[in-house]
Amino acid sequence: MTRRARNTGVGPASGVSARQNTQSTRRRTEPAPPEYRTWPSTRIRWSLTTKGWSQQELGDQAGIDRSYMSGIERGVRNISVLKVFSIARALGVQPASLFAKN
């Protein structure tokens, strides 16, 4: 008794490679505009200079590594909601204030 291969719609029999199949079904999202990363970084930098803290001190207070804090401040890291709350708590401000435009 020979087993017959199932036709999954992917592979040589279908003419569609597995790579093409995943690429066509993958959801494409547009990246966030750069200013969304710079709003919190500008406010964090301003708060650090106001308090006279270094990135290391803020990182220690927020439980975040100094190099990660540097990436947040430069706007090259995608900061999670939990990190926003940790930083806001350490700075003594509301999380929404880190995203204020002015």
Secondary structure, DSSP 8 states (H G I E B T S, - for coil): --------S-BTTTTB-HHHHHHHHS-------THHHHHHHHHHHHHHHHHT--HHHHHHHHT--HHHHHHHHHT-S---HHHHHHHHHHHTS-GGGGG---
